[in-house]
Amino acid sequence: MAVFQTFRALRPAPEKAALVAALPYDVVSREEARMIGRENPDSFLHVDRAEMDLEPEIDLYDPKVYEKARENLGRMEAEGTLIQDEQSCYYIYELTRNNKTQTGIVGCSAIDDYLSGVVKKHELTREDKELDRIRHVDVCDANTGPIYLACRYTKTLLDLLEGWKSSHEPEYDFTAEDGVIHRVWVIGGASEIETIRREFDGISSIYIADGHHRAASAVKVGLKRREEHPGYTGREEFNFFLSVVFPFDQLTILPYNRLVQDLNGMEERAFIGSMKFNYELMLMPGFPCKPVEKHCMGMYVAGDWYHLKAWPDIYEKKDVVGQLDVSLLQEKVLGPVLGVEDPRTDQRIRFVGGSTKLTELAAMADETGGVAFVMYPTSMEDLMEIADEGKLMPPKSTWFEPKLRSGLFIHKLR
């Protein structure tokens, strides 16, 4: 059963929250971070992308980058931009995008739950990205970005959140530049804290929605600290990592589209014809094609949009992973036709989040004479079934919106 603890958050002073809150480090480019940093000295990107405050040519993994992150975090606390709560609490984090709201609880998950499989993953991680976040967490001595988790909420938890929100004013309430509304409440009541802890103790599975690298890195830092402190009790802060847990049915998954920069030496007509072996192909003249059901996808190549519907015989006998549209595309098209054997390392493929307009996706394909694939989004039900079975999705199978903001909650490791 899940261990989900309160913690003393280091978090922005109320008047600074909107300025501090930043998009996750891995969805902001180096140049974008530098531009944001020049305009906003309070942005949390000064911690999560500290290279912005160093010489432009510095390597992203240079030790100076991590030292600068620690320095900037300490400066923000010393200046009063960030203040640590005196009481250990849970927090409510509510995000509203396009009139749809999701409400989760912020706390700390146990690294032992990750190791035992109570906190379930569904994607592989890359060693270089893990090592980066390990060094970042270790040097900063803090979890600076929350892991995005989901589970089946009990009615008691849902009622508690709604009751608290309706009877208390939010600590933070602001609209970010992308139009997403962010609200935070502090849950400090002893009875409510005990109820939340008890309810999570009855939850057998929690699923990583987004943040596999941050989760793996936080756990490895915790294990490193255990080796450094052989007399640890299990109650030290390094035994836990910062998390936000949402009800799974409140989350929005957008497609993670694919863009291949060339046709692997094939003529356009031959490439389009090759699709007919596995997909029913229909030309969609004049407008972008967005799939509306599973086993369908849109394709843009050579100035035209096509609707592709998979023939049933290519997926009917497969397991839940094999039936994913991203799996079918990799097995039938990306690998054998376009020569993209390993999408995690091949430089010819790009992954574009579903919030990007399809006209922009088409323009990207035109730039290189390549092809764009518009996917149907993976469902939360499929994600949880795959995680429950201990299986893994292909890379970049899900794109969650809205993105959680970093800097609203920091978990110190001591």
C-alpha positions as CSV (number, residue, x, y, z in Angstrom):
1,M,0.0,0.0,0.0
2,A,1.1,3.6,-0.7
3,V,3.1,5.7,1.7
4,F,2.4,9.4,1.0
5,Q,3.8,11.8,3.5
6,T,3.4,15.5,4.4
7,F,6.5,17.7,4.1
8,R,7.6,21.3,4.9
9,A,7.6,22.8,1.4
10,L,10.0,25.5,0.4
11,R,7.7,27.6,-1.8
12,P,7.2,31.1,-3.1
13,A,6.0,34.0,-1.1
14,P,2.3,34.6,-2.2
15,E,3.1,37.7,-4.2
16,K,6.0,36.0,-6.0
17,A,4.2,32.7,-7.0
18,A,3.3,33.7,-10.6
19,L,6.9,35.0,-11.2
20,V,8.6,32.0,-9.7
21,A,6.4,29.3,-11.3
22,A,8.1,27.9,-14.4
23,L,7.5,25.2,-17.1
24,P,9.4,22.0,-16.5
25,Y,13.1,22.2,-17.4
26,D,12.7,19.6,-20.2
27,V,10.1,21.4,-22.2
28,V,12.1,24.7,-22.4
29,S,15.1,25.0,-24.8
30,R,18.4,26.5,-23.7
31,E,17.8,29.7,-25.6
32,E,14.2,30.0,-24.4
33,A,15.4,29.6,-20.8
34,R,18.0,32.3,-21.3
35,M,15.4,34.8,-22.7
36,I,13.0,34.0,-19.8
37,G,15.9,34.5,-17.3
38,R,16.9,37.8,-18.7
39,E,13.3,39.1,-18.3
40,N,12.5,37.5,-15.0
41,P,15.1,37.2,-12.2
42,D,12.6,35.3,-10.1
43,S,11.9,32.5,-12.6
44,F,12.6,29.1,-11.2
45,L,14.4,28.3,-14.4
46,H,17.4,30.0,-12.8
47,V,17.5,26.8,-10.7
48,D,16.2,24.2,-13.1
49,R,18.2,25.6,-16.1
50,A,21.0,27.3,-14.3
51,E,23.2,27.4,-17.4
52,M,21.3,30.5,-18.4
53,D,23.4,32.4,-15.8
54,L,26.7,31.2,-17.1
55,E,28.7,31.7,-20.3
56,P,26.7,30.7,-23.4
57,E,29.1,28.1,-24.5
58,I,29.3,26.1,-21.3
59,D,28.5,22.4,-21.4
60,L,25.1,21.6,-20.0
61,Y,26.6,19.0,-17.7
62,D,29.5,21.1,-16.5
63,P,29.8,20.9,-12.6
64,K,29.5,24.7,-12.6
65,V,25.9,24.4,-13.8
66,Y,24.9,22.4,-10.8
67,E,26.8,24.6,-8.4
68,K,25.0,27.6,-10.0
69,A,21.7,25.9,-9.5
70,R,22.4,25.4,-5.8
71,E,23.6,29.0,-5.5
72,N,20.5,30.4,-7.1
73,L,18.2,28.2,-4.9
74,G,20.0,29.5,-1.8
75,R,19.8,33.1,-3.1
76,M,16.0,32.9,-3.7
77,E,15.5,31.6,-0.1
78,A,17.9,34.1,1.4
79,E,16.0,37.0,-0.4
80,G,12.7,35.8,0.8
81,T,11.4,34.8,-2.6
82,L,11.1,31.3,-1.3
83,I,10.0,30.6,2.2
84,Q,9.9,27.2,4.0
85,D,6.8,26.3,5.9
86,E,7.3,25.6,9.6
87,Q,4.6,22.9,9.7
88,S,4.6,19.7,7.7
89,C,1.6,19.8,5.4
90,Y,-0.2,18.4,2.3
91,Y,-1.0,20.9,-0.4
92,I,-3.8,21.0,-3.0
93,Y,-2.7,21.9,-6.6
94,E,-5.4,22.7,-9.0
95,L,-4.9,23.4,-12.7
96,T,-7.6,24.6,-15.2
97,R,-7.0,24.5,-18.9
98,N,-9.8,25.2,-21.5
99,N,-12.4,25.1,-18.7
100,K,-11.3,21.6,-17.6
101,T,-10.0,21.3,-14.1
102,Q,-7.7,18.7,-12.4
103,T,-7.1,18.7,-8.7
104,G,-4.3,16.8,-7.0
105,I,-2.6,16.4,-3.7
106,V,1.1,17.4,-3.2
107,G,3.1,15.4,-0.8
108,C,6.1,13.0,-0.8
109,S,6.1,9.4,-2.1
110,A,8.4,6.8,-0.6
111,I,11.4,5.6,-2.7
112,D,10.7,2.1,-1.3
113,D,7.2,2.3,-3.1
114,Y,9.0,3.0,-6.3
115,L,11.4,0.1,-5.8
116,S,8.7,-2.3,-4.8
117,G,6.4,-1.4,-7.7
118,V,3.6,0.4,-5.7
119,V,4.6,3.5,-7.8
120,K,4.5,2.0,-11.3
121,K,6.4,3.2,-14.4
122,H,5.6,2.6,-18.0
123,E,8.6,4.0,-19.9
124,L,12.3,3.4,-20.0
125,T,14.7,6.2,-19.0
126,R,17.9,7.4,-20.7
127,E,21.1,7.2,-18.7
128,D,22.4,10.6,-19.7
129,K,19.1,12.3,-18.6
130,E,19.1,10.4,-15.4
131,L,22.6,11.3,-14.5
132,D,21.9,15.0,-15.1
133,R,18.9,15.0,-12.7
134,I,20.8,12.9,-10.2
135,R,23.6,15.5,-10.0
136,H,21.0,18.3,-9.9
137,V,19.1,16.9,-7.0
138,D,22.2,15.8,-5.1
139,V,24.0,19.2,-5.4
140,C,20.8,21.2,-4.7
141,D,20.0,18.9,-1.9
142,A,16.4,19.1,-2.9
143,N,13.7,17.8,-5.2
144,T,13.0,20.9,-7.3
145,G,10.4,19.4,-9.6
146,P,7.3,17.3,-8.7
147,I,6.7,13.9,-10.2
148,Y,3.3,13.8,-12.0
149,L,1.4,10.8,-10.6
150,A,-2.1,9.4,-10.9
151,C,-4.3,6.9,-9.1
152,R,-7.8,5.8,-8.4
153,Y,-9.0,8.3,-5.8
154,T,-11.4,7.3,-3.1
155,K,-14.7,9.2,-2.6
156,T,-13.3,10.3,0.8
157,L,-10.3,11.9,-0.9
158,L,-12.4,13.6,-3.5
159,D,-14.9,14.9,-0.9
160,L,-12.1,16.2,1.3
161,L,-10.5,18.2,-1.5
162,E,-13.7,19.8,-2.6
163,G,-14.6,20.6,1.0
164,W,-11.3,22.2,1.7
165,K,-11.4,24.2,-1.5
166,S,-14.9,25.5,-0.8
167,S,-14.1,26.6,2.7
168,H,-10.6,28.1,2.4
169,E,-9.1,30.8,0.2
170,P,-6.2,29.6,-2.1
171,E,-2.7,30.5,-1.1
172,Y,-1.9,31.1,-4.8
173,D,-4.2,31.9,-7.6
174,F,-2.8,33.1,-11.0
175,T,-3.1,32.6,-14.7
176,A,0.1,31.7,-16.5
177,E,1.1,33.1,-19.9
178,D,-0.3,30.0,-21.7
179,G,-3.8,30.6,-20.1
180,V,-3.6,27.8,-17.6
181,I,-5.0,28.8,-14.1
182,H,-3.0,27.6,-11.2
183,R,-4.4,27.5,-7.6
184,V,-2.8,26.1,-4.5
185,W,-4.2,25.5,-1.0
186,V,-2.3,24.5,2.1
187,I,-3.8,21.6,4.1
188,G,-2.6,22.0,7.7
189,G,-5.5,20.5,9.6
190,A,-4.6,17.5,11.8
191,S,-7.7,15.5,11.0
192,E,-7.5,16.2,7.3
193,I,-3.8,15.2,7.2
194,E,-4.6,12.0,9.0
195,T,-7.5,11.2,6.6
196,I,-5.3,11.7,3.6
197,R,-2.5,9.6,5.0
198,R,-5.0,6.8,5.9
199,E,-6.7,6.9,2.5
200,F,-3.4,6.6,0.6
201,D,-2.4,3.7,2.9
202,G,-5.4,1.9,1.2
203,I,-4.3,2.6,-2.4
204,S,-2.3,-0.3,-3.9
205,S,-1.1,1.3,-7.1
206,I,0.1,4.8,-8.1
207,Y,1.1,5.5,-11.7
208,I,3.8,7.8,-13.1
209,A,2.1,9.9,-15.7
210,D,5.0,12.2,-16.4
211,G,8.5,12.5,-14.9
212,H,10.1,9.1,-15.3
213,H,13.6,10.6,-15.3
214,R,12.9,12.8,-12.3
215,A,11.5,9.9,-10.4
216,A,14.4,7.5,-11.2
217,S,16.9,10.2,-10.3
218,A,15.2,11.1,-7.0
219,V,15.2,7.4,-6.0
220,K,18.9,7.0,-6.9
221,V,19.8,10.0,-4.9
222,G,17.9,8.6,-1.9
223,L,19.7,5.3,-2.3
224,K,23.0,7.2,-2.4
225,R,22.2,9.0,0.8
226,R,21.3,5.7,2.5
227,E,24.8,4.4,1.6
228,E,26.3,7.6,3.0
229,H,24.2,7.3,6.2
230,P,24.2,3.5,7.1
231,G,22.3,4.2,10.3
232,Y,19.3,5.8,8.5
233,T,15.9,5.1,10.1
234,G,13.8,5.4,6.9
235,R,12.1,8.6,8.2
236,E,14.8,11.0,6.8
237,E,13.6,13.3,4.0
238,F,16.0,11.6,1.4
239,N,13.8,8.5,1.7
240,F,10.9,10.4,-0.1
241,F,10.5,12.4,-3.3
242,L,8.2,15.3,-4.3
243,S,5.0,14.2,-6.0
244,V,1.6,15.4,-7.1
245,V,-1.0,12.7,-7.2
246,F,-4.1,13.4,-9.4
247,P,-7.3,11.3,-9.9
248,F,-6.5,9.4,-13.1
249,D,-9.9,10.2,-14.7
250,Q,-9.3,14.0,-14.5
251,L,-6.1,13.9,-16.6
252,T,-5.8,14.9,-20.3
253,I,-3.4,13.0,-22.5
254,L,-2.6,14.6,-25.9
255,P,-1.0,12.7,-28.7
256,Y,2.8,12.6,-29.1
257,N,3.2,13.1,-32.8
258,R,6.1,11.9,-35.0
259,L,8.2,13.8,-37.5
260,V,10.7,12.0,-39.7
261,Q,13.1,14.3,-41.6
262,D,13.2,12.2,-44.8
263,L,11.7,9.3,-46.7
264,N,14.7,7.0,-46.3
265,G,15.6,7.4,-50.0
266,M,12.2,6.5,-51.3
267,E,10.2,8.3,-53.9
268,E,7.1,10.0,-52.5
269,R,4.7,7.9,-54.5
270,A,6.4,4.6,-53.5
271,F,6.4,5.6,-49.8
272,I,2.7,6.5,-49.9
273,G,1.9,3.2,-51.6
274,S,3.8,1.3,-49.0
275,M,1.3,2.4,-46.4
276,K,-1.5,0.4,-48.1
277,F,-0.1,-2.9,-46.8
278,N,-1.0,-2.1,-43.2
279,Y,-3.5,0.8,-43.4
280,E,-6.6,1.8,-45.3
281,L,-5.4,5.1,-46.9
282,M,-7.6,8.0,-47.7
283,L,-6.5,11.4,-49.2
284,M,-7.9,14.3,-47.2
285,P,-7.5,17.3,-49.5
286,G,-7.4,20.8,-48.2
287,F,-7.2,20.4,-44.5
288,P,-5.1,18.7,-41.7
289,C,-6.2,15.3,-40.6
290,K,-6.6,14.7,-36.9
291,P,-7.6,11.1,-36.0
292,V,-10.8,10.7,-33.8
293,E,-10.5,7.0,-32.8
294,K,-7.9,4.4,-31.9
295,H,-6.0,2.6,-34.7
296,C,-6.3,5.7,-36.9
297,M,-3.7,8.4,-37.6
298,G,-3.1,11.4,-39.8
299,M,-0.1,11.6,-42.2
300,Y,1.3,14.6,-44.0
301,V,3.8,14.1,-46.8
302,A,4.6,16.0,-50.0
303,G,1.9,18.7,-49.4
304,D,-1.0,16.4,-48.8
305,W,-2.8,15.0,-45.8
306,Y,-4.0,11.4,-45.5
307,H,-6.2,9.5,-43.1
308,L,-4.8,6.1,-42.2
309,K,-6.8,3.3,-40.5
310,A,-5.0,0.2,-39.5
311,W,-6.2,-3.1,-41.0
312,P,-7.5,-5.2,-38.0
313,D,-5.2,-8.1,-38.7
314,I,-2.1,-6.1,-37.7
315,Y,-3.4,-5.5,-34.1
316,E,-6.2,-7.9,-33.2
317,K,-4.0,-10.6,-31.7
318,K,-1.5,-8.3,-29.9
319,D,-1.3,-7.4,-26.2
320,V,-2.1,-4.0,-24.9
321,V,1.4,-2.6,-25.7
322,G,1.3,-4.1,-29.2
323,Q,-2.1,-2.5,-29.9
324,L,-0.9,1.0,-29.1
325,D,-0.9,3.1,-32.3
326,V,2.7,4.3,-31.6
327,S,3.7,0.6,-31.4
328,L,2.0,-0.3,-34.7
329,L,3.6,2.8,-36.4
330,Q,7.1,1.8,-35.2
331,E,6.6,-1.9,-36.1
332,K,5.0,-1.4,-39.6
333,V,6.4,1.9,-40.8
334,L,9.1,3.7,-38.8
335,G,11.4,0.6,-38.6
336,P,11.0,-1.4,-41.8
337,V,10.0,1.5,-44.2
338,L,11.8,4.6,-42.9
339,G,14.7,2.9,-41.2
340,V,14.2,4.3,-37.8
341,E,15.1,1.2,-35.8
342,D,15.6,2.9,-32.4
343,P,13.5,6.0,-31.9
344,R,15.2,6.8,-28.6
345,T,18.5,7.5,-30.4
346,D,17.9,8.0,-34.1
347,Q,18.5,11.7,-34.9
348,R,16.2,11.6,-38.0
349,I,13.0,11.4,-35.9
350,R,11.5,14.2,-33.7
351,F,8.7,13.9,-31.2
352,V,6.2,16.8,-31.2
353,G,3.7,17.3,-28.4
354,G,0.1,17.3,-29.2
355,S,-0.3,21.0,-28.3
356,T,1.5,22.0,-31.5
357,K,-0.8,23.0,-34.3
358,L,-1.0,20.6,-37.2
359,T,-0.2,23.3,-39.7
360,E,3.1,23.9,-37.8
361,L,3.8,20.2,-37.9
362,A,3.2,20.1,-41.7
363,A,5.6,23.1,-42.1
364,M,8.3,21.2,-40.2
365,A,7.9,18.2,-42.6
366,D,8.1,20.5,-45.6
367,E,11.3,22.0,-44.4
368,T,13.2,18.7,-44.8
369,G,11.0,16.8,-47.3
370,G,10.0,14.4,-44.6
371,V,6.8,13.0,-43.2
372,A,4.6,13.8,-40.2
373,F,2.4,11.4,-38.3
374,V,-0.5,12.6,-36.2
375,M,-1.3,10.1,-33.5
376,Y,-4.5,9.3,-31.6
377,P,-3.8,9.8,-27.9
378,T,-3.0,6.9,-25.6
379,S,-5.7,6.4,-22.9
380,M,-5.1,6.5,-19.2
381,E,-6.7,3.0,-19.0
382,D,-4.1,1.6,-21.4
383,L,-1.3,3.3,-19.5
384,M,-2.4,1.8,-16.2
385,E,-3.0,-1.7,-17.7
386,I,0.5,-1.6,-19.2
387,A,2.0,-0.5,-15.9
388,D,0.1,-3.1,-13.9
389,E,1.4,-5.8,-16.2
390,G,5.0,-4.6,-15.7
391,K,5.3,-3.8,-19.4
392,L,6.7,-0.7,-21.1
393,M,5.4,1.7,-23.7
394,P,7.4,2.9,-26.7
395,P,9.2,6.2,-26.0
396,K,7.2,9.3,-26.2
397,S,3.8,7.6,-26.1
398,T,2.0,10.3,-24.0
399,W,1.9,14.1,-23.7
400,F,0.1,15.4,-20.7
401,E,-1.4,18.9,-20.6
402,P,-1.4,21.1,-18.7
403,K,2.2,20.9,-17.5
404,L,2.9,21.2,-13.8
405,R,4.8,24.3,-12.9
406,S,8.2,23.9,-11.2
407,G,9.1,26.2,-8.2
408,L,5.7,26.1,-6.5
409,F,6.9,23.3,-4.2
410,I,10.5,22.3,-3.3
411,H,11.3,19.3,-1.1
412,K,14.5,19.7,0.8
413,L,16.3,16.4,1.4
414,R,17.2,17.3,5.0
